[in-house]
């Protein structure tokens, strides 16, 4: 039997969140958190709308998932996010002890890998799932933004 | 003329926030954000009460200050915090481009210095203001916690 709930399936859901951010004029990054093939949190970047640098997709998803679970640790959870987490988000994920982080596009300038942010030893990492699609929406956003200014 | 609004004055206000956290059974860390000798945000750690690893004092203070200012950048702001920020909080402070961070006690295990988190090049750093008082409340908390368990 084919399992429709693979990494591509959930990253597509995160990309839908990124599209929602795009439509609001936000840097298009989206995230979902999954437990046993069930999405328990969905979020997209809202830093402009909320005037708040902490309103990254991952931060909102962590808060929402913990709220859903009734506990602050995200054991047995997987985060799917369309862009490599930054220092702040990786730091929050460290505290959450999340089981797995899957990201699509790399952020070679401000991503946690380049910045040297530590991930919790219990957390598994995976990258590159739908990388091209996630990069494309970011490029589209910045081209549109440049043309508007 | 004596200026009553020095670093010690504002760190005492942050310590009052740490005491408020202590009384709620939270790891006692407090923070205030100041612009031109005026406190525009006060917060204390609420990770247990909110079941949310992102509810550190600094994160809440950043959100509250940006809300007060009506903009996401904390230029001309100083954060006073009783414990050295972690990776997450230092990462958020990086995005905020805050002018100055003053912290009291060092966190040699999980603080941003040991973890290697990057601070914004525009941000000035100062440590050690009321370090002893801030360490004392943390020690008192962990001793009480150990005795209760």
Interface residues (C-beta under 8 A of the other chain):
Chain A: X47 X48 X51 X52 X53 X54 X59 X62 X63 X66 X67 X70 X71 X72 X73 X86 X87 X88 X89 X90 X91 X92 X94 X95 X96 X115 X116 X117 X118
Chain B: X47 X48 X51 X52 X53 X54 X59 X62 X63 X66 X67 X70 X71 X72 X73 X86 X87 X88 X89 X90 X91 X92 X94 X95 X96 X115 X116 X117 X118
